[in-house]
Amino acid sequence: MIVEVSDAKRDVYLNEVLLEEAVRKFFAALEEEADGVARAVGGAALPGETIAVDVAALGRVTARPVFAGISSPHYHACAMDGAAVKSAATFAAGERRPVTLDLGEDAVMVDTGDPLPFGFDAVIMVEDLVETTDKAVTIIAPAKPWQHVRTVGEDIVATELVLPENHVIRAADIGAMLASGATEVQVRRRPRVVIIPTGDELVAPGSELKSGDIVEFNSRLIGGLVSEWGGEPVFHEIVRDDFDAITQAVRQAAAEDPAEGGGDIVIVNAGSSAGREDYTSAVLGRLGEVLVHGVAIKPGKPTILGMVDGRPAIGVPGYPVSAALACELFLKPLIARMLARPVEPRPRANAIATRRIVSTPGVREFVRVKVGDVGGKLVVTPLPRGAGAIMSLVKADGIVEVPPSAQGIDEGAAVQVELLRSLDQIKRTIVAIGSHDLALDILSTFLARACPGMSLSSAHVGSMGGLMAMRRGEAHIAGTHLIDEETGEYNVPYVKRLLEAKDYALVNLVHREQGFIVPTGNPKGIGGFGDLARADVAFVNRQRGAGTRVLLDMELGKLGINPDAVRGYSHEEYTHMGVAASVANGAADVGLGIHSAAHALRLDFIPMSTERYDLLTTKEFLKSDKMAALLTVVRSDEFRRAVLELGGYDLSDTGKVVWQG
């Protein structure tokens, strides 16, 4: 039964505003006053609380300045092991005129940290004592007044400023406070952010899943960001898509005293769009005020900004990439504001785009990218841009921002990238752009294990795309398995035709089985390429330029089959696992791919051919330390065993240089 919900309980359309306008409206509302009472409870810095000066104080923000209660050191301290002396008694000492000082009267033996004996004003290191007896010491050099003595207040003087207000406490600061006599410190209370996940389809992590269930992980993603930014996440239980239930959850989160479990900020996750069960905007409007519903950004367009009971409330979209960006743009500066801290910008660098990035005019788009240093220049490759692609958050090295005035970024264009990893880390990354194979994923894991600090960054654009990336100097290596129709030879003819062959080399990674990936039992009875033209068969293809696509077109051509006769020929996936997933979820009856992808998803596999999958590289990079490290891993027994377990691989040539120009 479908229950109709009145428009009073949900929005029906988004009123999209530019990002700059959304920021202005939201933060201006935090400063406004209503009836002479500050409505922006969370608009100003939060009050302080007293905590112990200990490791737990790391990262907290001081709410008051810290002044020294004692000097450090608070006594004249001996800075060396040796003899405390009266400097005036040593002035005549020299190599030809040794001076002997009586212990107890003119000298006292001391250790580092001992109080300097009264009446003495210098210390001579034990190494400089020529002779020592129970009664005297002999020296051959004079001591200067206060030599090797830490005087009172040398480091910290009582009453001096140790830490200012609004300072982020570091490890050294803890030591300085304790040395100055401070055992407690006033710090800003962490902003409490109540995170309310909503949706009938959500289930808790670890639940037994049924069709249609979605594991609720966004609240922990958002909570992790809150913790990183200095806030305190408060996790609400999952709330079903019910207007009254969501209203009650938001009312409770905004109305309760933060000290008693409520929030300084309320986050409602999902339900921010304009669908049948998207209630967030209506709830915030019922309880307070909606300032913005819809921001001209991508991802994250349906973001809602509002106020409830004087507290800022944000409705973030349900897709994880959208949710993360909305939090980055609005929640992060809000937390910083409550902590009286600026938002520290990430480092930026100039780079070259390896692929065209298409964007929508009028929308500010934030594109997550892989970043690599190839030949001394930074290159960026866009990651999958779906708002639900959580792995794009994991894999991203940087973000490229496309302004609303642009229609995209051309391949080879200069861009500025906001770095999520340090340049040093990026320079230790091997950039692979080309065909996908599961062995590359294993190689990435084993390289990171064998060479801490090094990484392999893979972008899957197909074999032909990999060759073009190598030609433009945008990758260190490219996976390729292009078969030449005339000779039946793999890869070499294409390298000779498309590249300056003398500059390149091919290293074999694997020989692998290509064939048809079908559901268990092969219900459609697929036996060969001719079956793809049957009306009852739905096919899933690889993208244009992929070696698997080249093989398909070659075999269809041999049979005289027009690609238009293959239902699903235009249904493209960018990886073999994408093909296998389409078959596994019923979107297709069959796909052409590698054995290991079928094996990974427990599908049946019908072998059609064995192909050579090589890594194309330059002869210069072949001699590099990075490639040497990579090949050491490729040739290791551990790597070989892991690849063989995937199924469908022959490793007889793995790690061999099979061709050089």
C-alpha positions in Angstrom: 0.0 0.0 0.0 1.3 3.5 -0.9 0.6 6.2 1.7 0.4 9.7 0.2 2.1 12.4 2.2 1.0 16.0 2.0 3.4 18.6 0.7 3.3 20.2 4.1 5.4 17.3 5.3 8.0 17.3 2.5 9.6 19.6 0.0 8.8 19.1 -3.6 11.6 21.1 -5.2 15.1 22.3 -4.4 15.8 26.1 -4.7 19.5 25.8 -5.7 21.8 28.7 -4.7 25.5 29.2 -5.4 28.0 27.9 -2.8 29.2 31.4 -1.9 25.6 32.5 -1.2 24.8 29.4 0.8 27.9 30.0 3.0 26.9 33.7 3.4 23.3 32.9 4.4 24.2 30.2 6.8 27.0 32.0 8.7 25.1 35.3 8.7 22.2 33.6 10.5 24.6 32.5 13.3 25.2 36.2 14.0 21.7 37.4 13.9 19.7 38.2 17.0 16.0 37.8 17.5 14.1 40.0 20.0 17.4 41.1 21.5 18.5 37.5 22.3 21.4 36.0 20.5 19.9 33.1 18.5 23.2 31.7 17.4 24.0 29.6 20.4 26.6 27.9 18.3 27.7 30.9 16.4 30.4 32.1 18.8 33.2 30.2 20.4 32.1 27.7 23.0 32.9 28.3 26.7 35.8 26.6 28.4 36.1 23.5 30.6 38.9 22.5 32.9 40.9 19.4 32.2 44.1 17.9 33.5 47.3 18.7 31.7 48.0 15.3 30.3 48.1 13.4 27.0 44.3 13.7 26.7 44.8 17.5 26.3 46.5 17.0 22.9 44.6 18.7 20.2 42.4 20.7 22.5 42.1 24.5 22.2 42.9 26.7 25.1 40.0 28.8 26.3 42.2 31.0 28.5 45.9 31.9 28.4 48.2 29.8 30.5 50.7 31.7 32.7 53.6 30.1 34.5 53.1 29.5 38.2 56.7 28.7 38.9 60.0 29.3 37.2 61.8 26.5 35.3 64.2 25.7 36.7 63.1 27.1 40.0 66.7 26.8 41.4 70.2 27.3 40.0 70.8 23.8 38.6 74.0 22.1 37.6 73.9 21.4 33.9 76.8 18.9 33.8 78.4 16.2 35.9 81.6 17.5 37.4 82.8 20.0 40.0 80.9 23.1 41.2 83.5 25.9 41.7 83.9 29.5 42.5 84.9 30.9 39.2 87.2 33.6 40.7 89.3 30.8 42.1 90.0 29.3 38.7 91.1 32.3 36.7 94.8 31.6 37.1 94.5 28.0 35.7 96.3 27.1 32.5 98.1 24.2 30.9 101.4 25.3 32.3 99.9 26.4 35.6 97.5 23.7 36.9 95.3 24.8 39.8 94.3 22.4 42.6 91.0 23.1 44.4 90.2 21.6 47.7 86.9 19.7 47.8 84.4 21.2 50.2 86.0 24.6 50.3 86.7 25.6 46.6 85.0 22.8 44.8 82.0 20.3 45.3 81.4 17.2 43.2 77.9 17.5 41.5 75.7 15.6 39.1 73.5 17.0 36.3 70.4 18.5 37.9 71.8 19.0 41.3 71.2 22.4 43.0 74.3 24.6 42.6 75.8 24.8 46.1 75.5 28.1 47.8 78.4 30.4 47.1 79.5 28.6 43.9 78.8 30.1 40.4 80.2 27.6 37.8 80.5 23.9 37.0 83.6 22.3 35.4 82.7 19.1 33.4 84.2 15.9 34.8 86.0 15.4 31.5 87.9 18.6 32.1 89.2 17.6 35.5 92.8 16.7 35.1 93.1 14.8 38.4 90.5 14.0 41.1 91.2 12.7 44.6 89.0 12.3 47.7 90.3 15.7 48.8 90.9 17.8 45.7 90.5 18.3 41.9 93.1 19.7 39.5 92.2 21.9 36.5 94.2 23.5 33.7 91.6 25.9 32.3 89.6 28.7 34.0 85.8 28.6 34.4 83.6 31.5 33.3 80.9 32.7 35.8 77.7 30.6 35.4 79.4 28.2 33.1 77.3 25.0 32.8 74.7 26.3 35.2 71.0 26.6 34.4 69.9 29.7 36.3 66.5 30.3 37.9 64.0 31.0 35.1 66.4 30.2 32.3 63.6 28.4 30.5 60.4 29.8 32.0 60.0 32.7 34.4 57.1 32.7 36.8 54.1 34.8 35.6 55.2 34.7 31.9 52.8 33.6 29.2 53.2 29.9 28.4 50.3 29.5 25.9 47.9 32.1 24.5 44.1 31.7 24.2 42.8 29.7 21.2 46.0 27.7 20.9 45.9 24.1 19.8 47.8 22.1 22.4 50.7 20.0 21.2 53.0 17.5 22.9 55.6 20.1 23.7 52.9 22.4 25.1 52.0 19.7 27.7 55.6 19.6 28.8 55.9 23.3 29.0 52.7 23.7 31.1 53.7 21.0 33.6 57.2 22.6 33.8 55.6 25.9 34.6 53.5 24.4 37.4 50.2 24.1 35.6 48.4 20.8 36.2 45.0 22.0 34.8 44.1 24.0 31.7 41.0 25.7 30.5 40.1 24.4 27.0 37.2 25.0 24.6 34.4 22.5 25.1 34.4 20.2 22.0 31.3 21.0 19.9 28.8 18.2 20.2 27.5 17.1 16.9 24.4 14.9 17.0 24.2 12.7 13.9 20.8 11.3 13.0 20.8 8.7 10.2 17.4 8.2 8.5 16.0 5.7 6.1 13.8 2.6 6.0 16.5 0.8 4.1 19.2 1.3 6.7 20.5 -1.5 8.9 23.2 -1.5 11.5 26.7 -2.8 10.5 27.0 -6.5 11.1 23.3 -7.2 10.4 22.2 -10.1 8.3 21.5 -8.5 4.9 18.5 -9.0 2.7 17.8 -7.5 -0.7 17.2 -3.8 -0.4 19.2 -3.4 2.9 21.9 -0.8 3.1 24.5 -0.9 5.8 24.4 2.4 7.8 28.0 3.7 7.7 27.6 7.3 7.0 27.1 8.3 10.6 30.5 6.9 11.4 32.0 8.5 8.4 30.6 11.9 9.5 31.5 11.2 13.1 35.1 10.5 12.1 35.3 13.8 10.3 33.8 15.5 13.4 36.5 14.0 15.6 39.3 14.9 13.1 38.1 18.5 13.2 38.0 18.7 17.0 34.3 18.0 17.7 32.6 15.3 19.6 30.2 13.1 17.6 27.0 11.9 19.3 25.4 9.0 17.4 21.6 8.7 17.3 20.0 5.4 16.4 18.6 4.9 12.9 15.3 6.7 12.4 12.8 5.4 9.9 11.4 7.5 7.1 8.6 8.9 9.2 7.9 12.6 9.5 6.9 12.5 13.2 9.8 10.2 14.2 12.4 12.4 12.5 10.8 15.5 14.0 11.0 14.0 17.4 14.7 13.1 16.9 15.7 16.6 15.7 13.7 18.3 18.4 15.4 16.3 21.1 18.9 16.8 19.6 18.4 20.5 19.4 16.5 21.2 22.6 18.5 19.3 25.1 21.4 21.0 27.0 24.6 19.9 25.2 26.0 19.1 28.6 23.1 16.7 29.2 23.4 14.8 25.9 22.1 17.2 23.3 24.0 18.9 20.5 25.6 22.2 19.5 25.0 21.1 15.9 22.4 18.8 14.5 23.1 16.7 11.4 20.3 14.8 9.6 21.7 12.3 7.2 19.6 11.5 4.1 16.1 12.7 3.2 17.5 16.0 2.0 16.3 15.7 -1.6 12.8 16.1 -3.0 11.5 12.5 -3.1 8.4 11.0 -1.5 10.2 10.1 1.7 12.6 13.1 1.9 11.3 14.9 5.0 14.4 16.7 6.3 13.6 20.1 4.9 10.0 20.0 6.2 11.1 18.9 9.6 13.7 21.7 9.9 11.1 24.1 8.6 8.5 22.9 11.2 11.0 23.2 14.1 12.9 26.3 13.0 14.0 27.9 9.7 15.4 26.5 6.4 17.9 29.0 5.2 19.1 27.0 2.1 17.7 23.9 0.4 19.9 23.1 -2.6 23.4 24.3 -3.3 25.0 24.5 -6.8 27.7 22.0 -6.0 28.4 18.5 -7.3 28.2 16.2 -5.4 26.0 17.4 -2.6 23.4 19.5 -4.4 20.4 18.6 -2.0 22.2 20.0 1.1 20.0 21.8 3.6 21.1 24.5 5.9 18.9 25.7 8.8 18.4 26.7 12.4 16.5 24.9 15.1 16.1 26.3 18.6 19.1 28.6 17.9 21.3 25.7 16.9 22.7 25.2 13.4 21.2 22.2 11.6 22.5 20.6 8.4 20.7 18.1 6.2 23.3 16.2 4.3 22.5 13.9 1.4 22.5 10.1 1.9 25.2 9.3 -0.7 28.6 9.1 1.2 30.6 11.3 -1.2 27.9 13.9 -1.2 27.7 13.7 2.6 31.4 14.1 3.0 31.6 17.1 0.8 28.6 18.8 2.4 30.3 18.3 5.8 33.6 19.6 4.4 32.0 22.8 3.1 29.7 23.6 6.0 30.3 21.5 9.1 34.1 21.9 9.2 34.1 25.7 9.3 31.2 25.6 11.8 33.2 23.4 14.2 36.3 25.6 13.7 34.1 28.7 14.5 33.0 27.2 17.7 36.6 26.4 18.7 37.7 30.0 17.7 40.0 28.5 15.1 40.6 29.3 11.5 40.0 26.6 8.9 43.5 25.6 7.8 43.7 25.3 4.0 45.2 22.2 2.5 48.3 22.6 0.4 47.7 23.1 -3.3 49.9 22.3 -6.3 49.8 22.7 -10.1 49.2 19.6 -12.2 48.2 18.3 -15.6 44.8 16.5 -16.2 45.4 13.1 -17.8 41.7 12.8 -19.0 39.0 15.2 -19.9 36.7 16.1 -17.0 33.2 17.0 -18.0 31.1 19.2 -15.7 27.8 21.0 -15.7 27.8 24.8 -16.2 26.5 26.7 -13.3 27.6 24.1 -10.8 30.8 24.1 -8.8 32.1 20.5 -9.0 34.6 18.9 -6.7 36.4 16.0 -8.5 38.4 13.5 -6.5 41.6 12.5 -8.3 44.7 10.3 -8.1 47.9 12.3 -8.2 51.3 11.2 -9.3 54.7 12.6 -10.1 55.7 11.5 -13.6 59.0 12.8 -15.0 59.0 15.7 -12.6 55.5 16.9 -13.3 52.3 16.2 -11.3 49.5 14.5 -13.1 45.9 14.0 -12.0 43.5 11.3 -13.1 39.8 11.6 -12.1 38.3 8.8 -10.0 34.8 7.4 -10.5 32.5 10.4 -9.7 29.3 8.6 -8.5 28.0 10.2 -5.3 27.8 6.7 -3.8 31.4 5.7 -4.7 32.8 5.5 -1.1 36.1 4.0 -2.5 36.7 7.3 -4.3 37.1 8.9 -0.8 39.5 6.2 0.1 41.6 6.3 -3.0 41.7 10.1 -3.6 45.0 11.9 -3.4 43.5 15.3 -4.1 40.5 17.3 -5.3 40.2 19.4 -8.4 37.6 22.1 -8.3 35.7 23.0 -11.5 34.2 26.5 -11.3 30.5 27.1 -12.3 31.7 29.2 -15.2 33.5 26.2 -16.8 32.1 23.4 -18.9 34.9 21.0 -17.8 38.6 20.6 -18.0 40.3 19.4 -21.2 42.7 16.6 -21.3 46.2 17.9 -20.9 45.0 21.2 -19.3 46.8 22.8 -16.4 44.8 22.5 -13.1 45.3 23.3 -9.5 44.8 20.3 -7.1 44.1 20.5 -3.4 46.3 17.8 -1.9 44.9 15.2 0.5 48.4 13.5 0.8 51.8 15.1 1.1 53.9 15.7 -2.0 56.5 13.4 -0.5 54.0 10.6 -0.4 52.9 11.3 -3.9 56.5 11.3 -5.2 56.8 7.7 -3.8 53.8 6.6 -5.8 54.0 4.5 -9.0 51.3 5.7 -11.4 49.6 3.0 -13.4 47.0 4.0 -16.1 45.5 1.5 -18.4 43.8 -1.9 -18.4 42.5 -3.4 -15.1 43.5 -6.7 -13.7 43.0 -8.1 -10.2 46.7 -8.9 -10.0 47.3 -5.1 -9.9 45.3 -4.9 -6.7 47.4 -7.6 -5.2 50.6 -6.0 -6.4 49.5 -2.7 -4.8 49.0 -4.5 -1.4 52.3 -6.4 -1.6 54.3 -3.3 -2.7 53.0 -1.3 0.3 54.0 -4.2 2.6 57.4 -4.8 1.1 58.4 -1.1 0.7 56.6 1.0 3.4 55.9 4.5 2.1 55.7 3.4 -1.6 52.3 2.8 -3.3 50.8 1.8 -6.6 48.1 4.1 -7.9 45.9 2.5 -10.6 43.4 4.2 -12.9 41.4 1.9 -15.2 40.9 3.5 -18.6 41.5 0.5 -20.8 44.6 -0.6 -22.7 44.3 2.0 -25.4 43.9 4.8 -22.8 47.0 3.5 -21.1 49.1 3.7 -24.2 47.9 7.3 -24.8 48.7 8.2 -21.2 52.2 6.8 -21.7 52.7 8.7 -24.9 51.7 11.9 -23.1 54.1 11.2 -20.2 51.3 10.9 -17.7 52.0 7.4 -16.2 54.9 5.3 -15.1 53.3 2.0 -16.3 50.3 0.9 -18.3 48.5 -2.4 -18.2 47.8 -3.6 -21.7 46.5 -6.7 -23.5 45.7 -5.5 -27.1 45.6 -8.2 -29.7 46.6 -7.4 -33.3 44.0 -8.8 -35.6 46.4 -9.4 -38.5 49.2 -11.1 -36.6 47.5 -12.3 -33.4 50.4 -10.8 -31.4 49.8 -9.0 -28.2 50.8 -5.4 -27.5 54.0 -5.0 -29.5 52.3 -4.0 -32.8 50.3 -1.3 -31.0 53.3 0.1 -29.3 55.2 0.2 -32.6 52.3 1.9 -34.4 51.3 4.4 -31.7 54.5 5.2 -29.8 58.2 5.8 -30.3 58.8 2.1 -29.8 62.6 2.5 -29.2 61.8 4.3 -25.9 59.6 1.6 -24.4 59.6 -1.9 -22.9 57.0 -4.5 -22.0 57.2 -6.5 -18.8 54.9 -9.4 -18.5 52.6 -9.5 -15.5 50.5 -12.5 -16.3 49.0 -14.7 -19.0 45.3 -14.9 -18.2 42.1 -16.6 -19.4 39.5 -14.5 -21.2 36.0 -15.8 -21.6 32.4 -15.5 -20.8 31.2 -14.7 -17.3 27.8 -16.2 -16.7 25.5 -17.0 -13.8 25.9 -20.3 -12.0 24.7 -23.1 -14.3 24.9 -20.9 -17.4 21.1 -20.7 -17.7 21.2 -19.1 -21.2 23.5 -21.8 -22.6 26.2 -19.4 -23.8 28.8 -21.3 -25.8 30.4 -18.8 -28.1 30.5 -15.3 -29.5 27.6 -16.1 -31.9 25.3 -16.5 -28.9 25.7 -12.8 -28.1 23.5 -11.9 -31.0 20.5 -13.9 -29.6 17.5 -11.7 -28.8 17.1 -13.4 -25.3 20.7 -12.6 -24.2 21.6 -9.4 -22.4 25.3 -8.6 -22.7 27.6 -6.2 -20.6 30.6 -4.7 -22.4 33.8 -3.1 -21.5 34.5 0.6 -22.4 35.8 1.7 -25.8 39.6 1.2 -25.9 39.7 -1.7 -23.5 41.7 -4.7 -24.7 38.7 -6.9 -23.9 36.5 -4.7 -26.2 39.1 -5.0 -29.0 39.0 -8.8 -28.6 35.2 -8.8 -28.7 35.0 -6.6 -31.8 37.6 -8.8 -33.6 35.6 -12.0 -32.8 32.3 -10.4 -33.8 33.9 -9.3 -37.1 35.1 -12.8 -37.8 31.5 -14.0 -37.5 30.1 -11.1 -39.5 28.0 -9.9 -36.5 27.1 -6.3 -36.4 27.6 -4.9 -32.8 24.1 -3.4 -33.1 22.8 -6.9 -33.0 24.2 -7.5 -29.5 21.7 -6.4 -26.9 23.7 -4.5 -24.2 26.7 -3.7 -26.5 26.5 -0.1 -25.2 26.2 -1.2 -21.6 29.8 -0.4 -20.5 31.8 -1.2 -17.4 35.4 0.0 -16.6 36.7 -3.1 -14.9 36.4 -6.9 -15.1 34.9 -6.9 -11.6 32.3 -4.4 -12.9 31.4 -6.8 -15.6 31.1 -9.7 -13.1 29.0 -7.6 -10.8 26.5 -6.8 -13.6 26.1 -10.5 -14.2 25.9 -11.3 -10.5 23.1 -8.8 -9.9 21.1 -9.8 -13.0 21.7 -6.7 -15.0 23.2 -8.8 -17.7 23.2 -12.5 -18.7 26.8 -12.6 -19.9 29.9 -10.5 -20.1 33.4 -11.0 -21.5 36.1 -10.9 -18.9 38.8 -12.7 -17.0 38.5 -15.9 -15.1 39.5 -14.4 -11.8 36.6 -11.9 -11.8 34.1 -14.7 -12.3 35.8 -16.7 -9.5 35.7 -13.8 -7.1 31.9 -13.6 -7.4 31.3 -17.3 -7.6 30.1 -17.2 -11.2 30.6 -19.7 -13.9 33.3 -19.1 -16.6 33.5 -20.3 -20.2 37.1 -19.9 -21.4 37.6 -18.5 -24.9 41.2 -17.6 -25.1 44.5 -17.0 -23.2 45.9 -13.5 -23.5 49.2 -11.8 -22.5 48.8 -9.0 -20.0 51.9 -6.8 -20.0 53.0 -3.7 -18.2 54.2 -1.1 -20.6 56.9 1.3 -19.3 59.7 3.4 -20.6 63.2 2.1 -20.8 64.3 4.9 -18.5 61.7 4.0 -15.8 62.7 0.3 -16.2 66.1 1.2 -14.7 64.6 3.3 -11.8 64.6 2.3 -8.1 60.8 2.4 -8.1 60.5 -0.2 -10.9 63.2 -2.3 -9.3 61.1 -2.4 -6.1 58.0 -3.2 -8.1 59.7 -6.1 -10.0 61.1 -7.5 -6.8 57.6 -7.9 -5.5 56.3 -9.2 -8.9 58.9 -11.9 -8.9 58.4 -12.9 -5.3 56.9 -16.3 -4.3 54.4 -14.6 -2.0 53.0 -12.5 -4.9 52.9 -15.4 -7.3 51.0 -17.6 -4.8 48.4 -14.9 -4.1 47.8 -14.4 -7.9 47.4 -18.1 -8.5 44.8 -18.3 -5.8 42.6 -16.0 -7.9 42.3 -18.6 -10.6 42.8 -18.4 -14.4 46.4 -17.2 -14.4 49.7 -18.5 -16.0 52.8 -17.0 -14.4 55.4 -18.6 -16.6 56.6 -15.2 -17.8 55.7 -13.1 -14.8 58.3 -10.4 -14.2 60.2 -11.0 -17.5 61.0 -8.2 -19.9 59.3 -9.7 -23.0 60.2 -6.8 -25.4 62.3 -3.7 -25.7 62.3 -1.2 -28.5 
